[in-house]
Amino acid sequence: MSNSTQTSAIDRITALLDDSSFVEVGSYVTARSTDFNLTDRETPADGVITGYGTINGCLVYVYSQNAAVLGGSLGEMHAKKISNVYFMAIKMGAPVVGLIDCAGLRLQEATDALNGFGQVYFSQAMASGVVPQITAIFGTCGGGMAVSAAMADFIFMESKKAKLFVNAPNAIAGNRAEVCDTSKADFQSKETGLVDFTGTEDEVLAGIRELISILPANNEDDLSYDECTDDLNRTIADMANYVGASDLGLAQISDDNFFVEVKKAYAPEMVTGFIRLNGCTVGCVANRTEEYDENGEKSAEYEAALTANGCEKAAKFVSFCDAFNIPVLTLVNVKGYKACKCTERRIAKSAGRLTYAYANASVPKITVVTGTAYGTAYLVMGSKALGADIVYAWPDAQIGMMDAQAAAKIMYADEIDKADDSVALIHEKAAAYSELQSSAISAAKRGYVDDIIEAGDTRKRVIAAFEMLYTKREDRPDRKHGTV
């Protein structure tokens, strides 16, 4: 190994990778600059350990910054080593894991370091959609390094000591860290949605290992399959009870109740995560109206409505799944768009991005309407019109323009005003409207739903449908890329 001073950096690599699997690359590299007396300072491995190893036997490239060397600051050779890791990963088709503890740009190297940052950004951009990129933040990740972290597919962050920021909390006008520490994991996971997972250092490393085990190695080769020991025809007797708590419902559907939720703390009304069906990784998107704690007690309730944050969260996730050929399962229970000034600023654009993500995705897509599916908010959630290959609905699902009673009040306003018993008339007209226009059976008769299934049969029906879709091939118009 490079040097004994790199204890924490190498210890993280050792804890992350399989025993004795790490091979270091570039251990003799040091800073090239001689300005500002840098020649008088030791810079072993130029502050970053780079190389490759395995996680559960699968090849992974890794770099780990060493805060003991010039604060882990990024200089010319430091950046060159990271870029080299990325381009090796692209050629070999293996994920990249970055373990961050960086003071930022190395001031002594100025433009050389600045150019190095640019090279790192470029290598990340080239790797995007080719190999999974995972960043874990253990110390400081500020300024330009925060931009690098944001370019990764998934970000882990140590919950107590790690800091992530472009501008430090005290550099923001009118703010102090004591009032609102914008660099902490809590803020970056709940408020900005940048961080996907938080926890202790051990939990972060364990989480990375778990995530690597379920993700494809690259956009062409899927090595994430695991042997399924669960009953493929298992029925779930109480599945209908999970309409609101869709995260728990997804766990019920999954092999051995396996579920990894992504960005759980951000926009919690929208669930994104991974399950396994017949041993294969499946990406899931679902509306959530209820949340329960570890004791089974209801801890939160949410409106059955799309928010701007929720749409952005789901759009990014669907795009990731499409890039790496991961099938997408969507559970729908939505009545419309959230009506508030904050959401209204961005909801049209955000919903447009989610619409595009679903329509553009060519992977197998299955949608299950579990509750309500009203208006264009339903269309946005992976509907038949946006290219869903199979759409199922539970027997009590409502699919239509709006709530039946609301529709009846609009359509029969004059009759209701003149009626002796307006309440009875509303119920009568609403029942008729529901049967003709808002029921699962009415949608199925029009071909918008492929089948009405019992809630308890969801697991086996979805598994069978994905099996049928395994060889799906679907072309898109010849273009460079979309612009939504």
Secondary structure, 3 states (H helix, E strand, C coil): CCCHHHHHHHHHHHHHCCCCCCEECCCCCCCCCCHHHHHHCCCHHHHEEEEEEEECCEEEEEEEECCCCHHHCECHHHHHHHHHHHHHHHHHCCCEEEEEEECCECHHHHHHHHHHHHHHHHHHHHHCCCCCEEEEEEEEEECHHHHHHHCCCEEEEECCCCEEECCCHHHCCCCCCCCCCCCCHHHHHHCCCCCCEEECHHHHHHHHHHHHHHCCCCCCCCCCCCCCCCCCCCCCCCHHHHCCCHHHHHHHHCHHHCEEEECCCCCCCEEEEEEEECCEEEEEEEECCEEECCCCCEEEECCCEECHHHHHHHHHHHHHHHHCCCCEEEEEEECEECCCHHHHCCHHHHHHHHHHHHHHCCCCEEEEEEEEEEHHHHHHCCCHHHCCCEEEECCCCEEECCCHHHHHHHHCHHHHHHCCCHHHHHHHHHHHHHHHHHEHHHHHHCCCCCEECCHHHHHHHHHHHHHHCCCCCCCCCCCCCCCC
